[in-house]
């Protein structure tokens, strides 16, 4: 796993919690996978959907991830608080897909052309280095940087079997999640529906 502030802070926070558990703290840890859904007001992880929905997803990163609805994660967090075993880690997983497969779902929901394929790894690395240089020049971290591109080439696929068995955790179909997120983004001006398409806002 690339060493970047996001990864380091997550790992260190877990270490502190587990140290306190060994001293008597009643705590559990939940590890959600890549979350999508409505109410992504920043937007945060929904930026990936917005990029594909804007027609910019021609070549997907070569890695993979697990994709889940944020509403299912919220339910899993509540279940962990109520029924989780002290000191346990619970992966709140989702649908294991390559980025190419996930982007295909995004494009289909958004009414865009399907991705043409997977970006070659050397080009992904160069894009990351270019992002680092641009970040230094602008004095702010850009979404595309060497840490992000290295992570995009990994297979982030994990089992949520423990959470399913002990917490009753489950997750809805990905297309439902993506459609709800996309409609929410359109209703609030983050995205535009393709011309001639009617969007139902729920």
Helices and strands as residue ranges (DSSP letters): H 5-21, E 29-32, E 34-36, H 47-53, E 59-60, E 64-69, H 70-83, E 89-92, E 95-98, H 99-110, E 117-118, H 121-138, H 146-152, H 161-167, H 174-187
